[in-house]
Amino acid sequence: METTINKVEIQGFLGRDAEERTFDSGRSLITLNVATNESYKNAKGEWITNTTWHTVTHWRTKKDEALMESLKKGALVSVVGKLNTRKYTDKQGQDRYITEVVAQKVELAQVEA
């Protein structure tokens, strides 16, 4: 049997404050919107920056209580998790797909000088 790996590591800035939803079961889901950037020079020698937005979900644990206070717009975060694509049907009956990072670990990152 072949081994496969589904692992994602990103470090980026939060585009908005973290959102938290608590379910009837008592579990809480944290949703983050993380921006990563990639820069390169085009054929004219101009710097081009591409920003990619990542939706990150993370099931909150007791360890995350202090972290929640820091997950504000502009914060630099490191995320380790896996990619997940899920399907749902919208109000018009159309199938829609969402690809997101399901985080096992979220922490504040240090800005390098």
URJOGI-V782660 format. One record per residue. N is the residue number from 1. OMEGA is omega in degrees with one decimal (NA if undefined). Layout:
<<N:OMEGA> <N:OMEGA>>
//
This chain:
<<1:178.8> <2:178.2> <3:176.4> <4:-178.2> <5:173.5> <6:-177.3> <7:179.6> <8:172.2> <9:176.1> <10:172.7> <11:-178.1> <12:-176.5> <13:177.9> <14:179.2> <15:176.4> <16:177.6> <17:176.7> <18:176.5> <19:-179.5> <20:176.4> <21:177.5> <22:-177.7> <23:-179.2> <24:-179.4> <25:-177.7> <26:178.7> <27:-179.8> <28:178.7> <29:177.7> <30:176.2> <31:179.9> <32:174.9> <33:-171.3> <34:179.0> <35:170.8> <36:-177.3> <37:175.0> <38:-178.8> <39:177.2> <40:175.7> <41:177.6> <42:-176.8> <43:179.6> <44:-179.4> <45:179.5> <46:176.9> <47:177.4> <48:177.1> <49:175.1> <50:177.6> <51:175.8> <52:178.4> <53:-178.8> <54:171.3> <55:-178.6> <56:173.4> <57:-177.1> <58:176.1> <59:-175.1> <60:174.3> <61:178.8> <62:179.0> <63:-174.3> <64:-175.8> <65:179.6> <66:-179.6> <67:-177.0> <68:-179.9> <69:-176.3> <70:-176.4> <71:-178.2> <72:179.2> <73:178.7> <74:-179.5> <75:175.8> <76:-177.8> <77:171.3> <78:-176.3> <79:172.4> <80:-179.0> <81:-179.8> <82:175.3> <83:177.3> <84:174.6> <85:178.2> <86:-176.1> <87:172.6> <88:178.6> <89:-178.8> <90:-176.5> <91:179.0> <92:179.0> <93:-179.8> <94:174.9> <95:178.1> <96:-179.8> <97:176.8> <98:172.6> <99:-177.1> <100:173.4> <101:174.0> <102:-171.0> <103:169.2> <104:-176.2> <105:174.7> <106:176.4> <107:175.9> <108:179.7> <109:178.3> <110:176.3> <111:179.4> <112:-179.5> <113:NA>>
//
